[in-house]
Amino acid sequence: MAGDFLTWHSHSVDQEQHARQKGQRPCLIWLTGLSGSGKSTIANALELELLKADRHSYLLDGDNVRMGLNKDLGFSDADRVENIRRIAEVSRLMVDAGLIVISAFISPFNAERRLAKSLFPEGQFFEVHVNAPLAVCETRDPKGLYKKVRAGEIRQFTGVDSPYEIPDSPDLVLNTAEHDVQGCVDQLLAFLIAQGVLPAPEGRV
């Protein structure tokens, strides 16, 4: 086994020092939900708000990562598990560097999301379920994927002929069928303030 020849090297600069340098509390905000639920749109809008607040952040998006780091993976259950494992490990490195990381991935399985969470200490991993009914996601169909699924051009598609397991106990649920993008981002910002990741606005305690 390769692990038999490896030794973990401790660095002189640790996460606490990285975070102090950036003046923030690092964490991972993990957005999960069906294709078309609004994950990427909300993640992008949230990162803009963090930039305005002078926070150091980075957004990991499902399609972007699959075009680079994970381009060798397909969409079998095993490949989806490996996709999430790699993203969790990359996210851990970024959080260790003191960043607020936003990940936007379907991440369909509870076991893999629990595995991702297990890599982080308490209070550094926040699971956010971006919730929209399949019918709503299919109506939106921003990438035309559901149309291809119904035409038989795509198989093993999450929510249709491959399962999506609703999170057991997410830290936050954003209902994008009832709230617009800004409303969902406002909920996220309020949550991050309550968790101590962001400071409360002046005049609020």
Number of C-alpha atoms within 10 A of each C-alpha: 5 5 6 6 6 8 7 5 6 7 7 6 10 12 18 15 14 18 19 12 11 16 13 20 21 27 25 26 22 28 27 28 26 26 23 26 27 26 27 23 13 23 25 18 15 22 20 14 15 17 13 9 11 12 20 18 20 20 19 19 19 19 13 12 15 14 11 9 13 18 12 10 15 13 14 12 14 10 14 17 19 16 24 22 16 15 20 23 14 15 27 22 14 19 24 20 19 25 24 25 24 23 23 24 22 24 22 23 18 15 13 18 19 13 14 22 20 12 14 19 9 9 14 18 21 21 21 22 24 26 22 20 15 17 9 13 20 18 12 15 15 13 10 12 16 23 14 12 15 11 10 9 10 13 14 13 17 18 18 14 11 14 13 18 15 15 19 9 11 15 14 15 18 25 17 21 14 10 12 14 17 12 15 21 21 14 16 20 19 15 16 17 14 12 13 13 18 17 16 14 8 6 5 6 6
